[in-house]
């Protein structure tokens, strides 16, 4: 499995490297008020990709915060309350509940 993951990573790296080599021509981005930015096309694509990732994360933050708040609200009282009596808590055992499977 590790070999497969490394092969996928290597393929992705070489695809992105070939993409960068094929997009070395200069592109000009014209902003407002006559400002112009000249850079290789690969930088324009990478900046657009990074801005899309940042926008996606920022757009998802309120939803993540809301789900986290709801999960905290529905958590068991023993997890939320740190002042509980320790005699009521069930301590985990060191031995597994079932024997380990052979061959896995």
The first five atom37 places (N, CA, C, CB, O) and aatype in JSON, in Angstrom:
{
  "aatype": [20, 20, 20, 20, 20, 20, 20, 20, 20, 20, 20, 20, 20, 20, 20, 20, 20, 20, 20, 20, 20, 20, 20, 20, 20, 20, 20, 20, 20, 20, 20, 20, 20, 20, 20, 20, 20, 20, 20, 20, 20, 20, 20, 20, 20, 20, 20, 20, 20, 20, 20, 20, 20, 20, 20, 20, 20, 20, 20, 20, 20, 20, 20, 20, 20, 20, 20, 20, 20, 20, 20, 20, 20, 20, 20, 20, 20, 20, 20, 20, 20, 20, 20, 20, 20, 20, 20, 20, 20, 20, 20, 20, 20, 20, 20, 20, 20, 20, 20, 20, 20, 20, 20, 20],
  "atom_mask": [
    [1, 1, 1, 1, 1],
    [1, 1, 1, 1, 1],
    [1, 1, 1, 1, 1],
    [1, 1, 1, 1, 1],
    [1, 1, 1, 1, 1],
    [1, 1, 1, 1, 1],
    [1, 1, 1, 1, 1],
    [1, 1, 1, 1, 1],
    [1, 1, 1, 1, 1],
    [1, 1, 1, 1, 1],
    [1, 1, 1, 1, 1],
    [1, 1, 1, 1, 1],
    [1, 1, 1, 1, 1],
    [1, 1, 1, 1, 1],
    [1, 1, 1, 1, 1],
    [1, 1, 1, 1, 1],
    [1, 1, 1, 1, 1],
    [1, 1, 1, 1, 1],
    [1, 1, 1, 1, 1],
    [1, 1, 1, 1, 1],
    [1, 1, 1, 1, 1],
    [1, 1, 1, 1, 1],
    [1, 1, 1, 1, 1],
    [1, 1, 1, 1, 1],
    [1, 1, 1, 1, 1],
    [1, 1, 1, 1, 1],
    [1, 1, 1, 1, 1],
    [1, 1, 1, 1, 1],
    [1, 1, 1, 1, 1],
    [1, 1, 1, 1, 1],
    [1, 1, 1, 1, 1],
    [1, 1, 1, 1, 1],
    [1, 1, 1, 1, 1],
    [1, 1, 1, 1, 1],
    [1, 1, 1, 1, 1],
    [1, 1, 1, 1, 1],
    [1, 1, 1, 1, 1],
    [1, 1, 1, 1, 1],
    [1, 1, 1, 1, 1],
    [1, 1, 1, 1, 1],
    [1, 1, 1, 1, 1],
    [1, 1, 1, 1, 1],
    [1, 1, 1, 1, 1],
    [1, 1, 1, 1, 1],
    [1, 1, 1, 1, 1],
    [1, 1, 1, 1, 1],
    [1, 1, 1, 1, 1],
    [1, 1, 1, 1, 1],
    [1, 1, 1, 1, 1],
    [1, 1, 1, 1, 1],
    [1, 1, 1, 1, 1],
    [1, 1, 1, 1, 1],
    [1, 1, 1, 1, 1],
    [1, 1, 1, 1, 1],
    [1, 1, 1, 1, 1],
    [1, 1, 1, 1, 1],
    [1, 1, 1, 1, 1],
    [1, 1, 1, 1, 1],
    [1, 1, 1, 1, 1],
    [1, 1, 1, 1, 1],
    [1, 1, 1, 1, 1],
    [1, 1, 1, 1, 1],
    [1, 1, 1, 1, 1],
    [1, 1, 1, 1, 1],
    [1, 1, 1, 1, 1],
    [1, 1, 1, 1, 1],
    [1, 1, 1, 1, 1],
    [1, 1, 1, 1, 1],
    [1, 1, 1, 1, 1],
    [1, 1, 1, 1, 1],
    [1, 1, 1, 1, 1],
    [1, 1, 1, 1, 1],
    [1, 1, 1, 1, 1],
    [1, 1, 1, 1, 1],
    [1, 1, 1, 1, 1],
    [1, 1, 1, 1, 1],
    [1, 1, 1, 1, 1],
    [1, 1, 1, 1, 1],
    [1, 1, 1, 1, 1],
    [1, 1, 1, 1, 1],
    [1, 1, 1, 1, 1],
    [1, 1, 1, 1, 1],
    [1, 1, 1, 1, 1],
    [1, 1, 1, 1, 1],
    [1, 1, 1, 1, 1],
    [1, 1, 1, 1, 1],
    [1, 1, 1, 1, 1],
    [1, 1, 1, 1, 1],
    [1, 1, 1, 1, 1],
    [1, 1, 1, 1, 1],
    [1, 1, 1, 1, 1],
    [1, 1, 1, 1, 1],
    [1, 1, 1, 1, 1],
    [1, 1, 1, 1, 1],
    [1, 1, 1, 1, 1],
    [1, 1, 1, 1, 1],
    [1, 1, 1, 1, 1],
    [1, 1, 1, 1, 1],
    [1, 1, 1, 1, 1],
    [1, 1, 1, 1, 1],
    [1, 1, 1, 1, 1],
    [1, 1, 1, 1, 1],
    [1, 1, 1, 1, 1],
    [1, 1, 1, 1, 1]
  ],
  "atom_positions": [
    [[0.83, -1.19, 0.0], [0.0, 0.0, 0.0], [0.87, 1.26, 0.0], [-0.94, 0.0, 1.21], [0.57, 2.23, -0.69]],
    [[1.96, 1.21, 0.8], [2.84, 2.37, 0.83], [3.47, 2.62, -0.54], [3.94, 2.18, 1.88], [3.64, 3.77, -0.95]],
    [[3.81, 1.54, -1.23], [4.4, 1.67, -2.56], [3.41, 2.33, -3.51], [4.84, 0.3, -3.1], [3.79, 3.19, -4.31]],
    [[2.16, 1.94, -3.42], [1.13, 2.53, -4.28], [0.96, 4.02, -3.99], [-0.21, 1.81, -4.08], [0.82, 4.82, -4.92]],
    [[0.98, 4.4, -2.73], [0.86, 5.81, -2.36], [2.04, 6.6, -2.91], [0.77, 5.98, -0.83], [1.86, 7.69, -3.45]],
    [[3.25, 6.06, -2.78], [4.42, 6.76, -3.3], [4.4, 6.85, -4.82], [5.7, 6.06, -2.84], [4.85, 7.85, -5.38]],
    [[3.89, 5.82, -5.5], [3.77, 5.88, -6.96], [2.77, 6.96, -7.39], [3.34, 4.52, -7.51], [3.01, 7.66, -8.37]],
    [[1.68, 7.07, -6.67], [0.69, 8.12, -6.98], [1.29, 9.49, -6.74], [-0.6, 7.94, -6.14], [1.1, 10.41, -7.54]],
    [[2.02, 9.65, -5.64], [2.67, 10.93, -5.36], [3.69, 11.29, -6.43], [3.34, 10.9, -3.99], [3.76, 12.43, -6.88]],
    [[4.48, 10.31, -6.85], [5.49, 10.56, -7.88], [4.82, 10.94, -9.2], [6.39, 9.32, -8.08], [5.27, 11.85, -9.88]],
    [[3.75, 10.24, -9.55], [3.03, 10.57, -10.78], [2.45, 11.97, -10.72], [1.92, 9.55, -11.04], [2.53, 12.72, -11.7]],
    [[1.88, 12.33, -9.59], [1.33, 13.68, -9.43], [2.42, 14.73, -9.53], [0.6, 13.8, -8.08], [2.23, 15.77, -10.16]],
    [[3.57, 14.47, -8.9], [4.68, 15.41, -8.98], [5.13, 15.6, -10.42], [5.85, 14.93, -8.11], [5.32, 16.73, -10.86]],
    [[5.31, 14.51, -11.15], [5.79, 14.63, -12.53], [4.75, 15.29, -13.43], [6.16, 13.26, -13.08], [5.11, 16.01, -14.36]],
    [[3.47, 15.05, -13.17], [2.43, 15.74, -13.94], [2.46, 17.25, -13.69], [1.05, 15.18, -13.6], [2.36, 18.04, -14.63]],
    [[2.59, 17.64, -12.43], [2.66, 19.06, -12.12], [3.94, 19.7, -12.65], [2.56, 19.28, -10.61], [3.94, 20.84, -13.09]],
    [[5.03, 18.95, -12.6], [6.3, 19.45, -13.13], [6.2, 19.66, -14.64], [7.46, 18.49, -12.8], [6.66, 20.67, -15.16]],
    [[5.6, 18.7, -15.35], [5.42, 18.84, -16.8], [4.48, 20.0, -17.11], [4.87, 17.54, -17.4], [4.68, 20.73, -18.08]],
    [[3.44, 20.18, -16.28], [2.53, 21.31, -16.46], [3.27, 22.63, -16.33], [1.38, 21.24, -15.44], [3.06, 23.56, -17.11]],
    [[4.15, 22.71, -15.33], [4.92, 23.94, -15.12], [5.87, 24.19, -16.28], [5.71, 23.86, -13.81], [6.04, 25.34, -16.7]],
    [[6.48, 23.15, -16.81], [7.39, 23.33, -17.94], [6.65, 23.75, -19.2], [8.17, 22.04, -18.21], [7.18, 24.51, -20.01]],
    [[5.43, 23.27, -19.38], [4.66, 23.62, -20.57], [4.02, 25.0, -20.48], [3.58, 22.59, -20.8], [3.56, 25.52, -21.5]],
    [[3.98, 25.6, -19.31], [3.34, 26.9, -19.14], [4.34, 27.95, -18.67], [2.19, 26.8, -18.16], [4.07, 28.68, -17.72]],
    [[5.47, 28.01, -19.33], [6.49, 28.98, -18.95], [6.33, 30.32, -19.67], [7.85, 28.42, -19.22], [7.02, 31.28, -19.33]],
    [[5.45, 30.4, -20.66], [5.31, 31.67, -21.36], [4.73, 32.73, -20.43], [4.43, 31.5, -22.61], [4.03, 32.42, -19.47]],
    [[5.03, 33.95, -20.74], [4.64, 35.05, -19.86], [3.18, 35.42, -20.06], [5.54, 36.27, -20.1], [2.69, 35.5, -21.19]],
    [[2.51, 35.66, -18.97], [1.12, 36.1, -19.0], [1.05, 37.45, -18.31], [0.18, 35.06, -18.31], [1.81, 37.73, -17.38]],
    [[0.15, 38.28, -18.77], [-0.02, 39.59, -18.14], [-1.44, 39.68, -17.58], [0.25, 40.75, -19.16], [-2.42, 39.41, -18.27]],
    [[-1.51, 40.06, -16.34], [-2.78, 40.26, -15.65], [-2.97, 41.77, -15.52], [-2.82, 39.55, -14.24], [-2.14, 42.46, -14.94]],
    [[-4.06, 42.26, -16.06], [-4.33, 43.7, -16.02], [-5.32, 43.98, -14.9], [-4.88, 44.21, -17.39], [-6.46, 43.51, -14.94]],
    [[-4.89, 44.74, -13.9], [-5.71, 45.12, -12.77], [-6.36, 46.47, -13.05], [-4.88, 45.17, -11.48], [-6.24, 47.01, -14.15]],
    [[-7.04, 46.98, -12.08], [-7.68, 48.28, -12.21], [-6.64, 49.4, -12.22], [-8.69, 48.51, -11.08], [-5.52, 49.2, -11.75]],
    [[-7.01, 50.53, -12.72], [-6.22, 51.76, -12.73], [-4.89, 51.58, -13.45], [-5.97, 52.23, -11.31], [-3.9, 52.21, -13.07]],
    [[-4.84, 50.76, -14.48], [-3.66, 50.63, -15.31], [-2.54, 49.79, -14.74], [-3.14, 51.95, -15.59], [-1.47, 49.71, -15.35]],
    [[-2.74, 49.16, -13.61], [-1.69, 48.31, -13.03], [-1.66, 46.97, -13.77], [-1.94, 48.08, -11.49], [-2.71, 46.37, -14.02]],
    [[-0.46, 46.51, -14.12], [-0.31, 45.27, -14.87], [0.73, 44.39, -14.19], [0.08, 45.56, -16.33], [1.76, 44.87, -13.73]],
    [[0.46, 43.1, -14.15], [1.35, 42.14, -13.52], [1.77, 41.12, -14.57], [0.67, 41.44, -12.29], [0.92, 40.45, -15.15]],
    [[3.08, 41.0, -14.82], [3.6, 40.05, -15.79], [4.36, 38.96, -15.05], [4.52, 40.75, -16.84], [5.27, 39.24, -14.26]],
    [[3.98, 37.73, -15.32], [4.59, 36.58, -14.65], [4.37, 35.33, -15.51], [4.0, 36.39, -13.22], [3.5, 35.34, -16.37]],
    [[5.14, 34.27, -15.29], [4.88, 33.03, -16.03], [3.47, 32.49, -15.73], [5.94, 31.96, -15.66], [2.94, 32.66, -14.63]],
    [[2.9, 31.84, -16.73], [1.53, 31.35, -16.63], [1.35, 30.37, -15.46], [1.11, 30.67, -17.93], [0.29, 30.33, -14.85]],
    [[2.37, 29.58, -15.15], [2.24, 28.6, -14.08], [2.0, 29.3, -12.74], [3.49, 27.72, -14.0], [1.27, 28.77, -11.9]],
    [[2.6, 30.47, -12.52], [2.36, 31.2, -11.28], [0.93, 31.71, -11.21], [3.34, 32.37, -11.15], [0.31, 31.71, -10.14]],
    [[0.4, 32.13, -12.34], [-0.99, 32.6, -12.37], [-1.93, 31.46, -11.99], [-1.35, 33.17, -13.77], [-2.86, 31.65, -11.21]],
    [[-1.68, 30.28, -12.55], [-2.54, 29.13, -12.26], [-2.4, 28.71, -10.8], [-2.19, 27.95, -13.19], [-3.4, 28.42, -10.14]],
    [[-1.17, 28.67, -10.28], [-0.96, 28.27, -8.89], [-1.57, 29.27, -7.91], [0.52, 28.11, -8.61], [-2.13, 28.87, -6.89]],
    [[-1.47, 30.56, -8.21], [-2.07, 31.57, -7.34], [-3.6, 31.44, -7.36], [-1.65, 33.0, -7.77], [-4.25, 31.56, -6.32]],
    [[-4.16, 31.2, -8.54], [-5.62, 31.02, -8.62], [-6.05, 29.78, -7.84], [-6.06, 30.91, -10.09], [-7.09, 29.81, -7.17]],
    [[-5.28, 28.7, -7.92], [-5.59, 27.49, -7.17], [-5.52, 27.74, -5.67], [-4.64, 26.35, -7.56], [-6.4, 27.33, -4.92]],
    [[-4.46, 28.41, -5.22], [-4.29, 28.69, -3.79], [-5.41, 29.6, -3.28], [-2.92, 29.35, -3.53], [-5.94, 29.38, -2.19]],
    [[-5.78, 30.6, -4.06], [-6.87, 31.49, -3.64], [-8.19, 30.72, -3.56], [-7.0, 32.67, -4.61], [-9.0, 30.99, -2.68]],
    [[-8.41, 29.78, -4.47], [-9.61, 28.95, -4.41], [-9.64, 28.08, -3.17], [-9.71, 28.08, -5.65], [-10.69, 27.92, -2.55]],
    [[-8.48, 27.52, -2.81], [-8.41, 26.7, -1.58], [-8.7, 27.55, -0.35], [-7.02, 26.05, -1.45], [-9.45, 27.13, 0.53]],
    [[-8.11, 28.72, -0.28], [-8.34, 29.6, 0.87], [-9.8, 30.02, 0.94], [-7.42, 30.85, 0.79], [-10.39, 30.03, 2.01]],
    [[-10.38, 30.36, -0.2], [-11.79, 30.75, -0.22], [-12.68, 29.6, 0.24], [-12.19, 31.21, -1.64], [-13.63, 29.82, 0.98]],
    [[-12.39, 28.37, -0.2], [-13.17, 27.21, 0.21], [-13.09, 26.96, 1.7], [-12.71, 25.99, -0.53], [-14.1, 26.65, 2.33]],
    [[-11.9, 27.09, 2.27], [-11.73, 26.88, 3.71], [-12.47, 27.95, 4.5], [-10.24, 26.88, 4.09], [-13.16, 27.64, 5.47]],
    [[-12.34, 29.2, 4.08], [-13.02, 30.29, 4.78], [-14.54, 30.14, 4.66], [-12.58, 31.67, 4.21], [-15.27, 30.45, 5.6]],
    [[-15.01, 29.65, 3.52], [-16.45, 29.46, 3.35], [-16.98, 28.33, 4.23], [-16.77, 29.17, 1.89], [-18.14, 28.36, 4.63]],
    [[-16.15, 27.33, 4.54], [-16.58, 26.2, 5.35], [-16.44, 26.42, 6.85], [-15.81, 24.98, 4.96], [-17.02, 25.68, 7.63]],
    [[-15.68, 27.42, 7.28], [-15.43, 27.64, 8.7], [-16.7, 27.8, 9.53], [-14.57, 28.85, 8.88], [-16.8, 27.17, 10.58]],
    [[-17.68, 28.62, 9.12], [-18.89, 28.75, 9.96], [-19.61, 27.41, 10.15], [-19.85, 29.75, 9.34], [-20.12, 27.13, 11.24]],
    [[-19.66, 26.6, 9.1], [-20.31, 25.3, 9.22], [-19.54, 24.4, 10.17], [-20.43, 24.64, 7.85], [-20.15, 23.71, 10.99]],
    [[-18.22, 24.38, 10.08], [-17.41, 23.56, 10.99], [-17.59, 24.01, 12.43], [-15.92, 23.63, 10.6], [-17.73, 23.18, 13.33]],
    [[-17.6, 25.31, 12.65], [-17.78, 25.83, 14.01], [-19.15, 25.44, 14.55], [-17.61, 27.35, 14.04], [-19.28, 25.07, 15.72]],
    [[-20.19, 25.54, 13.71], [-21.54, 25.19, 14.15], [-21.62, 23.7, 14.5], [-22.57, 25.54, 13.05], [-22.19, 23.35, 15.53]],
    [[-21.05, 22.83, 13.68], [-21.07, 21.4, 13.97], [-20.27, 21.07, 15.23], [-20.52, 20.61, 12.78], [-20.65, 20.19, 16.0]],
    [[-19.18, 21.78, 15.43], [-18.37, 21.56, 16.63], [-19.16, 21.97, 17.88], [-17.05, 22.35, 16.55], [-19.11, 21.29, 18.91]],
    [[-19.88, 23.1, 17.78], [-20.68, 23.57, 18.91], [-21.81, 22.57, 19.22], [-21.27, 24.97, 18.6], [-22.08, 22.29, 20.38]],
    [[-22.46, 22.04, 18.18], [-23.53, 21.07, 18.38], [-22.97, 19.78, 18.97], [-24.25, 20.77, 17.05], [-23.59, 19.19, 19.85]],
    [[-21.81, 19.34, 18.5], [-21.21, 18.11, 19.03], [-20.82, 18.29, 20.49], [-19.98, 17.71, 18.21], [-20.96, 17.36, 21.29]],
    [[-20.33, 19.46, 20.84], [-19.97, 19.72, 22.23], [-21.22, 19.75, 23.12], [-19.21, 21.05, 22.35], [-21.18, 19.31, 24.27]],
    [[-22.31, 20.26, 22.58], [-23.55, 20.34, 23.34], [-24.12, 18.94, 23.59], [-24.58, 21.2, 22.59], [-24.71, 18.69, 24.64]],
    [[-23.94, 18.02, 22.63], [-24.48, 16.67, 22.77], [-23.48, 15.69, 23.37], [-24.93, 16.17, 21.43], [-23.78, 14.5, 23.45]],
    [[-22.33, 16.16, 23.79], [-21.33, 15.27, 24.41], [-21.84, 14.8, 25.77], [-19.96, 15.99, 24.56], [-22.59, 15.52, 26.43]],
    [[-21.44, 13.6, 26.18], [-21.85, 13.12, 27.51], [-21.37, 14.07, 28.61], [-21.31, 11.7, 27.77], [-20.36, 14.75, 28.46]],
    [[-22.11, 14.08, 29.69], [-21.78, 14.99, 30.8], [-20.42, 14.68, 31.39], [-22.84, 14.9, 31.88], [-19.73, 15.61, 31.83]],
    [[-19.99, 13.42, 31.43], [-18.7, 13.06, 32.02], [-17.55, 13.69, 31.24], [-18.53, 11.54, 32.06], [-16.53, 14.04, 31.83]],
    [[-17.71, 13.84, 29.93], [-16.65, 14.45, 29.13], [-16.61, 15.96, 29.32], [-16.85, 14.12, 27.66], [-15.54, 16.56, 29.28]],
    [[-17.78, 16.57, 29.53], [-17.83, 18.03, 29.64], [-17.49, 18.52, 31.04], [-19.19, 18.52, 29.26], [-16.81, 19.54, 31.18]],
    [[-17.93, 17.82, 32.05], [-17.77, 18.29, 33.42], [-16.49, 17.73, 34.01], [-18.99, 17.89, 34.28], [-16.34, 16.51, 34.13]],
    [[-15.57, 18.6, 34.37], [-14.3, 18.15, 34.93], [-14.37, 17.98, 36.44], [-13.2, 19.12, 34.58], [-13.42, 17.48, 37.04]],
    [[-15.46, 18.39, 37.05], [-15.58, 18.29, 38.51], [-16.38, 17.07, 38.94], [-16.23, 19.55, 39.07], [-16.88, 17.03, 40.06]],
    [[-16.51, 16.07, 38.08], [-17.3, 14.89, 38.43], [-16.56, 14.04, 39.44], [-17.64, 14.07, 37.19], [-15.34, 14.12, 39.57]],
    [[-17.3, 13.23, 40.14], [-16.74, 12.31, 41.12], [-16.05, 11.17, 40.37], [-17.84, 11.76, 42.09], [-16.67, 10.52, 39.52]],
    [[-14.79, 10.92, 40.68], [-14.03, 9.91, 39.95], [-14.47, 8.49, 40.29], [-12.57, 10.06, 40.22], [-14.11, 7.57, 39.57]],
    [[-15.21, 8.29, 41.36], [-15.67, 6.94, 41.7], [-16.75, 6.46, 40.74], [-16.19, 6.91, 43.13], [-16.99, 5.26, 40.64]],
    [[-17.4, 7.37, 40.02], [-18.46, 7.0, 39.09], [-17.93, 6.71, 37.69], [-19.49, 8.09, 39.03], [-18.64, 6.14, 36.87]],
    [[-16.7, 7.09, 37.41], [-16.14, 6.9, 36.08], [-15.67, 5.47, 35.9], [-15.0, 7.88, 35.83], [-15.16, 4.86, 36.84]],
    [[-15.83, 4.94, 34.7], [-15.35, 3.6, 34.38], [-13.97, 3.75, 33.76], [-16.33, 2.84, 33.42], [-13.82, 4.41, 32.73]],
    [[-12.98, 3.14, 34.37], [-11.62, 3.23, 33.87], [-11.41, 2.19, 32.78], [-10.61, 3.05, 35.01], [-11.92, 1.07, 32.9]],
    [[-10.67, 2.51, 31.74], [-10.43, 1.54, 30.67], [-9.52, 0.42, 31.16], [-9.8, 2.23, 29.43], [-8.65, 0.62, 32.0]],
    [[-9.74, -0.76, 30.61], [-8.91, -1.91, 30.98], [-7.71, -1.98, 30.05], [-9.72, -3.22, 30.91], [-7.75, -1.47, 28.93]],
    [[-6.66, -2.6, 30.52], [-5.45, -2.72, 29.71], [-5.51, -3.91, 28.76], [-4.24, -2.84, 30.6], [-4.81, -3.92, 27.75]],
    [[-6.33, -4.91, 29.06], [-6.43, -6.08, 28.19], [-7.58, -5.87, 27.21], [-6.65, -7.38, 29.02], [-8.6, -5.28, 27.56]],
    [[-7.43, -6.35, 25.98], [-8.51, -6.18, 25.0], [-9.7, -7.06, 25.34], [-8.01, -6.5, 23.58], [-9.55, -8.06, 26.04]],
    [[-10.87, -6.69, 24.85], [-12.08, -7.45, 25.13], [-12.1, -8.77, 24.36], [-13.3, -6.63, 24.78], [-12.79, -9.71, 24.77]],
    [[-11.38, -8.85, 23.27], [-11.33, -10.06, 22.46], [-9.87, -10.36, 22.13], [-12.18, -9.9, 21.15], [-9.03, -9.46, 22.13]],
    [[-9.55, -11.62, 21.86], [-8.16, -11.93, 21.53], [-7.8, -11.36, 20.16], [-7.93, -13.46, 21.55], [-8.67, -11.18, 19.31]],
    [[-6.53, -11.07, 19.94], [-6.13, -10.51, 18.64], [-6.27, -11.55, 17.53], [-4.68, -10.01, 18.7], [-6.13, -12.75, 17.76]],
    [[-6.57, -11.07, 16.34], [-6.7, -11.96, 15.19], [-5.31, -12.33, 14.68], [-7.53, -11.29, 14.06], [-4.4, -11.51, 14.68]],
    [[-5.17, -13.55, 14.27], [-3.89, -14.0, 13.74], [-3.81, -13.66, 12.26], [-3.7, -15.52, 13.96], [-4.79, -13.76, 11.53]],
    [[-2.62, -13.24, 11.83], [-2.38, -13.0, 10.41], [-2.71, -11.61, 9.93], [-3.13, -13.96, 9.62], [-2.55, -11.33, 8.74]],
    [[-3.17, -10.74, 10.78], [-3.5, -9.39, 10.33], [-2.54, -8.39, 10.88], [-4.89, -9.02, 10.72], [-2.67, -7.19, 10.6]]
  ]
}
